[in-house]
Amino acid sequence: MGNLDYIILGVYLVVVTLVGIYSRKSERTRNDYYLAGRSMGWIPIGLSVMVTAFSVVNYMAIPTEVFANGSYVLISLPIFFVSAFLVSRIWLPRLYSMQLSSVYAFFQERFDLRVRVLASVVFIFWRVFWMATALYAAGMLLSRISQINIYLIILIAGMAATVYTGIGGMRAVMWTDCLQFAVLFGGIVVAVALAFSEQGFNKFITDAAAGGKFMPFYPFDPGFFSLDPQLRIGFFSGIIGVTVAFLTRYGADQVVVQRYLTARSLADAQRGIWLNATAAFIALLLLALFGISIYVKAAGSGALPVADLSLLPLAKRKFLALQQFVAAISNLPSGVYGLVISGLLAATMSSIDSGINACSNAWETDIRPLVLKKGVSEAGCGRFSTLTFGIICTLLGLLLVPLVGHTKSLFVIVNQIVNALGSPLLALFIAGIYLRSSNASGAFWGGICGFVFSVLFSLFYNGLALHYYAVVNLFITLMFIFILSKTVKMRHC
């Protein structure tokens, strides 16, 4: 990294920290700390949701997936708008009208306290593991690109996000997310623009098509519409599985739903959802174009063993994709390189700040009053628990370095675990809203059974299309809730 790159990175870290300090002036109560006083407009809500659901895994996964296998992954893009419609029109009006702080308080009203605590505990374990792994993944990738020590990257990203989130609460998280969106999106746009200027539009299209990077759309792949449940990515698994995964993310995840609850009106929350869908669609499409440009450049320079990568084993394609992705970023001009590195760091910190704030909210609102038999704390205790969760996640991220090493399957494992833990939460919401015959005992024990099944199934069963894991986990959990609601004796809590 050159001096200009270090300056850009340093300025970014200083600015996000100052935003957190400035935001503290408005944080006096728990409502201010966790929900920004319910005063946010639709633009910060939409941009914050977008970068909250985005991480360095996405930043790397889309380009390398397209590089290795073509544009099959783009089947997921229209689902952003399908999910936005379902969540904004069906889900959100009910949740917003309840004026909740923790979305899992819904389960106490619909079922009982046991179900609320279960959902909150599952969420915390899910997010703590996800944040630690996201920090490790960011450290691994950025250390390869920048040659900065992996432990230092994890420590800087984790503690910087913890400090400004702990100081400024939700308002700091959302305004720094807007800044991080600008850095993240700007880095993607500049990288894609440079790739196009170097290669030219005609060469880009011709070479990409010759290498099958526009498949399954051009040339058309008839196997894309196969009903085979073991097909890696198909039309039906993509549409059904991604819809379930996105409904989980945007309708059952405290990290995301908490942003809707900061809105000053239901209309602002709904408009924010649509802004998120639009921004995410454009960002992921640009990342796919970046992946194609990396392939075109690598193929033109003779860096690939064959032009048709489908002739190589999947593991080899993934290795080449990661290798060329790192090389493409490392060769960017000074300044642009620093902007992209800052974008990768922003993608990580936007996931960490949102996660620790949401975990703190779930702990302070759903669990702490029950465990300590005291009332819900105000902003002071919220800051303490936020800092605690941030430190825990950073330490776990550091511990993963010697434990995991450079495991090439890390991102697949993370994706399966996210689906495993997210689908049971979505099942509880669906049962609570639409399955009128479900009761508290059925939801509690069915949620536990569904969670255990989902983890075991996702970790130990191989061969199913990746997008179908979320679908299977959802329906099995719903089945447990339905059956146990009919058979388990009701208990009031």
C-alpha positions as CSV (number, residue, x, y, z in Angstrom):
1,M,0.0,0.0,0.0
2,G,1.2,3.5,-0.8
3,N,1.0,6.6,1.3
4,L,-2.2,7.8,-0.4
5,D,-3.9,4.4,0.3
6,Y,-2.9,4.6,4.0
7,I,-4.3,8.2,4.2
8,I,-7.6,7.1,2.7
9,L,-7.9,4.2,5.1
10,G,-6.9,6.3,8.1
11,V,-9.4,9.1,7.2
12,Y,-12.2,6.6,6.9
13,L,-11.5,5.1,10.3
14,V,-11.2,8.5,12.0
15,V,-14.5,9.8,10.4
16,V,-16.6,6.7,11.4
17,T,-15.3,7.1,15.0
18,L,-16.1,10.8,15.1
19,V,-19.6,10.1,13.9
20,G,-20.1,7.8,16.9
21,I,-18.8,10.4,19.3
22,Y,-21.1,13.1,17.8
23,S,-24.1,10.8,17.9
24,R,-23.7,10.3,21.7
25,K,-25.3,13.8,22.3
26,S,-28.7,12.4,21.3
27,E,-28.5,9.2,23.3
28,R,-30.2,9.6,26.6
29,T,-32.6,6.7,27.0
30,R,-32.8,3.1,25.9
31,N,-35.2,4.1,23.1
32,D,-32.6,6.6,21.8
33,Y,-29.8,4.1,22.1
34,Y,-31.3,1.2,20.3
35,L,-33.9,2.9,18.1
36,A,-32.4,6.3,17.4
37,G,-35.5,7.8,19.1
38,R,-37.6,6.5,16.3
39,S,-36.6,9.5,14.3
40,M,-34.9,8.1,11.2
41,G,-35.9,8.9,7.6
42,W,-36.2,6.4,4.7
43,I,-32.8,7.1,3.1
44,P,-30.6,6.2,6.2
45,I,-32.9,3.2,6.8
46,G,-32.6,1.9,3.3
47,L,-28.8,2.4,3.0
48,S,-28.2,1.0,6.5
49,V,-30.2,-2.2,5.8
50,M,-28.3,-2.7,2.6
51,V,-24.8,-2.5,4.1
52,T,-26.0,-4.3,7.3
53,A,-26.9,-7.4,5.2
54,F,-23.6,-7.0,3.2
55,S,-20.2,-8.3,4.3
56,V,-16.8,-9.0,2.9
57,V,-18.1,-12.5,2.2
58,N,-20.6,-10.9,-0.3
59,Y,-17.9,-8.6,-1.7
60,M,-15.8,-11.6,-2.5
61,A,-18.3,-14.3,-3.1
62,I,-20.2,-12.7,-6.0
63,P,-17.2,-11.9,-8.2
64,T,-15.4,-15.2,-7.5
65,E,-18.7,-17.2,-8.1
66,V,-19.3,-15.5,-11.5
67,F,-15.6,-15.9,-12.4
68,A,-15.7,-19.7,-11.6
69,N,-19.2,-20.7,-12.7
70,G,-20.9,-18.0,-14.7
71,S,-23.9,-15.8,-14.0
72,Y,-26.2,-18.4,-12.4
73,V,-26.1,-16.6,-9.1
74,L,-27.9,-13.6,-10.7
75,I,-31.2,-15.5,-10.4
76,S,-31.3,-14.2,-6.9
77,L,-31.4,-10.5,-7.9
78,P,-35.2,-10.1,-8.6
79,I,-35.9,-11.7,-5.2
80,F,-34.8,-8.5,-3.5
81,F,-38.0,-6.9,-4.9
82,V,-40.2,-9.9,-4.2
83,S,-39.0,-9.8,-0.6
84,A,-39.4,-6.1,-0.3
85,F,-43.1,-6.4,-1.4
86,L,-43.9,-9.2,1.0
87,V,-42.1,-7.6,4.0
88,S,-43.3,-4.0,3.5
89,R,-46.9,-4.9,2.8
90,I,-47.6,-7.9,5.0
91,W,-44.9,-8.2,7.7
92,L,-43.9,-4.7,8.6
93,P,-47.3,-3.0,9.3
94,R,-48.0,-5.5,12.1
95,L,-44.5,-5.3,13.7
96,Y,-44.3,-1.5,13.4
97,S,-47.7,-1.0,15.0
98,M,-46.6,-2.9,18.1
99,Q,-43.8,-0.3,18.8
100,L,-41.3,-3.0,19.7
101,S,-37.7,-2.6,20.6
102,S,-36.8,-6.2,20.2
103,V,-38.7,-7.9,17.4
104,Y,-38.8,-11.1,19.5
105,A,-41.1,-9.4,22.0
106,F,-43.8,-10.4,19.4
107,F,-43.5,-14.0,20.6
108,Q,-44.3,-13.1,24.2
109,E,-47.5,-11.5,23.1
110,R,-48.4,-14.3,20.7
111,F,-47.1,-17.3,22.7
112,D,-45.3,-16.8,26.0
113,L,-42.0,-15.6,27.6
114,R,-40.3,-18.9,26.9
115,V,-40.6,-18.5,23.2
116,R,-39.4,-14.9,23.3
117,V,-36.3,-15.9,25.2
118,L,-35.7,-19.0,22.9
119,A,-35.8,-16.8,19.8
120,S,-33.5,-14.2,21.4
121,V,-31.0,-16.8,22.5
122,V,-30.9,-18.4,19.1
123,F,-30.4,-15.1,17.5
124,I,-27.5,-14.1,19.7
125,F,-25.7,-17.4,19.2
126,W,-26.3,-17.0,15.4
127,R,-25.0,-13.5,15.2
128,V,-22.0,-13.8,17.5
129,F,-20.7,-16.8,15.5
130,W,-21.5,-14.9,12.2
131,M,-19.7,-11.7,13.4
132,A,-16.6,-13.6,14.5
133,T,-16.4,-15.6,11.3
134,A,-17.0,-12.4,9.2
135,L,-14.1,-10.8,11.0
136,Y,-11.9,-13.8,10.3
137,A,-12.9,-13.9,6.7
138,A,-12.2,-10.2,6.3
139,G,-8.8,-10.5,8.0
140,M,-7.9,-13.5,5.8
141,L,-8.8,-11.7,2.5
142,L,-7.4,-8.3,3.4
143,S,-4.1,-9.7,4.7
144,R,-3.6,-11.5,1.3
145,I,-4.4,-8.3,-0.6
146,S,-2.6,-5.7,1.5
147,Q,0.1,-7.8,3.3
148,I,-1.1,-6.3,6.6
149,N,-1.0,-8.8,9.5
150,I,-4.3,-10.7,9.8
151,Y,-4.5,-10.2,13.6
152,L,-4.1,-6.5,13.2
153,I,-6.9,-6.2,10.6
154,I,-9.3,-8.2,12.8
155,L,-8.4,-6.1,15.8
156,I,-8.8,-2.8,14.0
157,A,-12.1,-3.7,12.3
158,G,-13.6,-5.3,15.4
159,M,-12.6,-2.6,18.0
160,A,-13.3,0.4,15.7
161,A,-16.8,-0.9,15.1
162,T,-17.2,-1.6,18.8
163,V,-16.0,1.8,19.9
164,Y,-18.3,4.0,17.7
165,T,-21.3,1.7,18.2
166,G,-20.8,1.6,22.0
167,I,-20.5,5.4,22.1
168,G,-23.2,6.4,19.7
169,G,-25.7,3.5,19.6
170,M,-28.1,3.0,16.8
171,R,-27.9,6.5,15.4
172,A,-24.1,6.2,15.1
173,V,-24.6,2.7,13.4
174,M,-27.0,4.0,10.8
175,W,-25.1,7.2,9.9
176,T,-21.8,5.4,9.7
177,D,-23.6,2.7,7.6
178,C,-24.5,5.6,5.2
179,L,-20.8,6.6,5.0
180,Q,-19.8,2.9,4.6
181,F,-22.3,2.6,1.8
182,A,-20.7,5.5,0.0
183,V,-17.2,4.0,0.5
184,L,-18.3,0.5,-0.4
185,F,-20.4,1.5,-3.5
186,G,-17.8,4.0,-4.6
187,G,-15.0,1.4,-4.6
188,I,-17.1,-1.1,-6.6
189,V,-18.1,1.6,-9.2
190,V,-14.5,2.8,-9.7
191,A,-13.1,-0.8,-9.9
192,V,-15.7,-1.8,-12.6
193,A,-15.2,1.5,-14.5
194,L,-11.5,0.9,-14.6
195,A,-12.0,-2.6,-15.8
196,F,-14.2,-1.5,-18.7
197,S,-11.9,1.3,-19.7
198,E,-8.9,-1.1,-19.8
199,Q,-10.7,-3.9,-21.8
200,G,-13.3,-2.0,-23.9
201,F,-17.0,-2.9,-24.1
202,N,-16.7,-5.1,-27.2
203,K,-13.8,-7.2,-25.9
204,F,-15.5,-7.5,-22.6
205,I,-18.7,-8.9,-24.1
206,T,-17.0,-11.1,-26.7
207,D,-14.5,-12.8,-24.3
208,A,-17.0,-13.1,-21.5
209,A,-19.5,-14.9,-23.8
210,A,-16.8,-17.1,-25.2
211,G,-15.9,-18.2,-21.6
212,G,-19.5,-18.9,-20.7
213,K,-19.6,-16.1,-18.1
214,F,-23.2,-15.1,-19.2
215,M,-24.6,-18.6,-18.7
216,P,-27.3,-19.7,-18.2
217,F,-28.7,-16.7,-20.1
218,Y,-26.3,-16.7,-23.0
219,P,-25.7,-19.2,-24.3
220,F,-28.9,-20.6,-22.8
221,D,-28.5,-23.6,-20.5
222,P,-31.6,-25.8,-20.6
223,G,-30.4,-27.7,-17.6
224,F,-31.0,-24.5,-15.5
225,F,-34.7,-25.4,-15.4
226,S,-34.0,-29.0,-14.2
227,L,-36.0,-30.2,-11.1
228,D,-33.0,-32.1,-9.8
229,P,-32.7,-31.1,-6.1
230,Q,-28.9,-31.8,-6.3
231,L,-28.3,-29.3,-9.1
232,R,-25.8,-26.8,-7.6
233,I,-27.8,-23.7,-8.7
234,G,-31.0,-24.0,-10.7
235,F,-34.0,-21.8,-11.5
236,F,-36.3,-23.4,-9.0
237,S,-33.8,-23.8,-6.1
238,G,-32.7,-20.2,-6.7
239,I,-36.2,-18.7,-6.7
240,I,-37.6,-20.7,-3.8
241,G,-34.5,-20.9,-1.7
242,V,-33.4,-17.3,-2.0
243,T,-36.9,-16.1,-1.3
244,V,-36.9,-18.1,2.0
245,A,-33.4,-16.8,2.8
246,F,-34.3,-13.2,2.1
247,L,-37.5,-13.4,4.0
248,T,-35.5,-14.6,7.0
249,R,-33.0,-11.8,6.6
250,Y,-35.5,-9.0,6.1
251,G,-38.3,-10.3,8.2
252,A,-37.0,-12.3,11.1
253,D,-33.5,-11.0,11.8
254,Q,-33.3,-8.5,14.7
255,V,-30.3,-6.9,13.0
256,V,-32.3,-5.8,10.0
257,V,-35.8,-5.4,11.5
258,Q,-34.4,-3.1,14.2
259,R,-33.7,-0.6,11.4
260,Y,-37.4,-0.5,10.4
261,L,-38.4,0.2,14.0
262,T,-36.2,3.3,14.0
263,A,-38.4,5.0,11.4
264,R,-40.4,8.0,12.2
265,S,-43.4,6.6,10.3
266,L,-44.5,3.3,8.7
267,A,-44.3,4.9,5.3
268,D,-40.6,5.8,5.9
269,A,-39.8,2.2,6.9
270,Q,-41.6,0.9,3.8
271,R,-39.7,3.3,1.5
272,G,-36.5,2.3,3.2
273,I,-37.1,-1.4,2.3
274,W,-37.5,-0.5,-1.3
275,L,-34.4,1.7,-1.3
276,N,-32.5,-1.2,0.2
277,A,-33.7,-3.6,-2.6
278,T,-32.7,-1.2,-5.3
279,A,-29.3,-0.4,-3.8
280,A,-28.5,-4.1,-3.2
281,F,-29.6,-5.1,-6.7
282,I,-27.3,-2.5,-8.3
283,A,-24.3,-3.3,-6.0
284,L,-24.5,-7.1,-6.5
285,L,-24.9,-6.6,-10.3
286,L,-21.8,-4.4,-10.4
287,L,-19.9,-7.1,-8.4
288,A,-21.0,-9.7,-10.9
289,L,-19.6,-7.4,-13.7
290,F,-16.4,-7.1,-11.7
291,G,-16.1,-10.9,-11.6
292,I,-16.6,-11.1,-15.4
293,S,-14.0,-8.4,-16.0
294,I,-11.5,-10.3,-13.8
295,Y,-12.0,-13.4,-16.0
296,V,-11.7,-11.4,-19.2
297,K,-8.4,-9.9,-18.0
298,A,-7.0,-13.2,-16.7
299,A,-8.0,-15.0,-19.9
300,G,-6.4,-12.3,-22.1
301,S,-3.1,-12.4,-20.2
302,G,-2.8,-16.2,-20.4
303,A,-3.1,-16.6,-16.6
304,L,-5.8,-19.4,-16.9
305,P,-4.9,-23.0,-17.8
306,V,-8.0,-23.3,-20.1
307,A,-10.5,-20.8,-21.5
308,D,-13.4,-22.9,-20.5
309,L,-13.2,-23.2,-16.7
310,S,-16.1,-25.6,-16.6
311,L,-13.6,-28.3,-17.7
312,L,-11.8,-27.9,-14.4
313,P,-12.9,-29.4,-11.1
314,L,-14.9,-27.0,-8.9
315,A,-12.2,-26.8,-6.2
316,K,-9.7,-25.7,-8.9
317,R,-12.1,-23.1,-10.3
318,K,-12.6,-21.6,-6.8
319,F,-8.8,-21.5,-6.2
320,L,-8.3,-19.7,-9.5
321,A,-11.1,-17.3,-8.8
322,L,-9.8,-16.2,-5.4
323,Q,-6.2,-15.9,-6.8
324,Q,-7.3,-13.7,-9.6
325,F,-9.7,-11.6,-7.4
326,V,-6.7,-10.8,-5.1
327,A,-4.5,-10.0,-8.0
328,A,-7.1,-7.7,-9.6
329,I,-7.5,-5.6,-6.4
330,S,-3.7,-5.6,-5.7
331,N,-3.0,-4.2,-9.1
332,L,-5.4,-1.2,-8.8
333,P,-3.9,2.3,-9.0
334,S,-2.8,4.0,-5.8
335,G,-5.8,5.8,-4.3
336,V,-8.3,3.5,-6.0
337,Y,-6.6,0.6,-4.2
338,G,-7.0,2.4,-0.8
339,L,-10.7,3.1,-1.6
340,V,-11.4,-0.6,-2.4
341,I,-9.6,-1.7,0.8
342,S,-11.6,0.8,2.8
343,G,-14.7,-0.6,1.0
344,L,-13.8,-4.1,2.1
345,L,-13.3,-2.9,5.6
346,A,-16.6,-1.0,5.5
347,A,-18.4,-4.1,4.4
348,T,-17.1,-5.9,7.5
349,M,-17.6,-3.1,10.0
350,S,-21.2,-2.5,8.8
351,S,-22.0,-6.1,9.7
352,I,-20.2,-6.0,13.0
353,D,-21.7,-2.7,14.3
354,S,-25.2,-3.7,13.5
355,G,-24.7,-7.2,15.0
356,I,-23.3,-6.1,18.3
357,N,-26.0,-3.4,18.7
358,A,-28.8,-5.9,17.9
359,C,-27.3,-8.5,20.3
360,S,-27.0,-5.9,23.0
361,N,-30.7,-5.0,22.4
362,A,-31.8,-8.6,22.5
363,W,-29.9,-9.2,25.8
364,E,-31.0,-6.0,27.5
365,T,-34.6,-6.3,26.4
366,D,-35.4,-10.0,26.3
367,I,-32.9,-11.8,28.6
368,R,-31.3,-9.5,31.2
369,P,-34.4,-8.5,33.0
370,L,-35.4,-12.2,33.4
371,V,-31.9,-13.3,34.5
372,L,-31.2,-10.5,36.9
373,K,-34.8,-9.8,37.9
374,K,-34.4,-6.1,37.3
375,G,-36.0,-3.7,35.0
376,V,-34.8,-3.0,31.5
377,S,-31.7,-0.8,31.6
378,E,-31.2,2.6,30.0
379,A,-28.4,3.7,27.6
380,G,-25.6,3.2,30.1
381,C,-26.0,-0.5,30.5
382,G,-26.7,-0.7,26.8
383,R,-23.3,0.7,26.1
384,F,-21.7,-1.8,28.5
385,S,-23.3,-4.8,26.9
386,T,-22.5,-3.5,23.4
387,L,-18.8,-3.2,24.3
388,T,-19.0,-6.7,25.8
389,F,-20.4,-8.3,22.7
390,G,-17.9,-6.4,20.5
391,I,-15.0,-7.6,22.6
392,I,-16.3,-11.2,22.5
393,C,-16.7,-11.2,18.8
394,T,-13.3,-9.7,18.2
395,L,-11.6,-12.2,20.5
396,L,-13.4,-15.1,18.8
397,G,-12.4,-13.7,15.4
398,L,-8.8,-13.7,16.5
399,L,-9.1,-17.3,17.9
400,L,-10.4,-18.5,14.5
401,V,-7.1,-17.7,12.9
402,P,-5.0,-20.6,14.4
403,L,-8.1,-22.8,14.6
404,V,-9.4,-22.5,11.1
405,G,-6.4,-21.6,9.1
406,H,-7.0,-20.9,5.4
407,T,-10.0,-23.3,5.0
408,K,-11.3,-23.0,1.5
409,S,-14.8,-24.1,2.4
410,L,-15.2,-21.5,5.1
411,F,-17.8,-19.4,3.2
412,V,-19.9,-22.4,2.3
413,I,-20.0,-23.5,6.0
414,V,-20.9,-20.0,7.1
415,N,-23.7,-19.9,4.5
416,Q,-25.2,-23.2,5.6
417,I,-25.0,-22.2,9.3
418,V,-26.7,-18.9,8.6
419,N,-29.5,-20.7,6.8
420,A,-29.7,-23.3,9.6
421,L,-30.2,-20.7,12.3
422,G,-32.2,-18.3,10.3
423,S,-35.0,-20.6,9.0
424,P,-36.2,-21.7,12.5
425,L,-36.7,-18.0,13.4
426,L,-38.7,-17.4,10.2
427,A,-40.7,-20.5,11.0
428,L,-41.6,-19.1,14.4
429,F,-42.8,-15.8,12.9
430,I,-44.9,-17.7,10.2
431,A,-46.5,-19.9,12.9
432,G,-47.2,-16.9,15.1
433,I,-48.8,-14.8,12.4
434,Y,-50.5,-17.4,10.1
435,L,-50.7,-20.7,11.9
436,R,-53.6,-20.0,14.3
437,S,-53.6,-23.5,15.7
438,S,-50.0,-23.2,17.1
439,N,-49.6,-22.7,20.8
440,A,-46.8,-21.7,23.2
441,S,-45.6,-25.2,24.0
442,G,-45.7,-26.2,20.4
443,A,-43.8,-23.1,19.4
444,F,-41.2,-23.5,22.2
445,W,-40.5,-27.3,21.7
446,G,-41.0,-27.1,18.0
447,G,-38.5,-24.2,17.7
448,I,-35.9,-26.2,19.7
449,C,-36.4,-29.4,17.6
450,G,-36.3,-27.4,14.4
451,F,-33.2,-25.5,15.4
452,V,-31.4,-28.8,16.4
453,F,-32.5,-30.5,13.2
454,S,-31.5,-27.5,11.0
455,V,-27.9,-27.4,12.4
456,L,-27.4,-31.2,12.1
457,F,-28.9,-31.3,8.6
458,S,-27.0,-28.3,7.3
459,L,-23.6,-29.5,8.7
460,F,-23.8,-33.2,8.0
461,Y,-26.0,-33.7,4.9
462,N,-24.2,-33.0,1.6
463,G,-25.4,-33.0,-2.0
464,L,-28.5,-30.8,-1.8
465,A,-28.6,-27.6,-3.8
466,L,-27.3,-24.9,-1.4
467,H,-30.4,-22.8,-1.7
468,Y,-32.6,-25.7,-0.6
469,Y,-31.1,-25.9,2.9
470,A,-33.1,-22.9,4.0
471,V,-36.3,-24.3,2.5
472,V,-35.9,-27.7,4.2
473,N,-35.1,-26.2,7.6
474,L,-38.1,-23.9,7.4
475,F,-40.6,-26.6,6.6
476,I,-39.2,-29.1,9.1
477,T,-39.4,-26.5,11.9
478,L,-43.0,-25.6,10.9
479,M,-43.9,-29.3,10.9
480,F,-42.4,-29.7,14.4
481,I,-44.4,-26.6,15.6
482,F,-47.6,-27.9,14.1
483,I,-47.4,-31.4,15.4
484,L,-46.2,-30.5,18.9
485,S,-48.9,-27.8,19.2
486,K,-51.4,-30.7,18.8
487,T,-49.7,-33.1,21.1
488,V,-47.8,-31.2,23.9
489,K,-49.8,-30.1,26.9
490,M,-50.2,-26.3,27.1
491,R,-48.2,-24.6,29.8
492,H,-48.8,-20.9,30.8
493,C,-45.7,-18.8,31.4
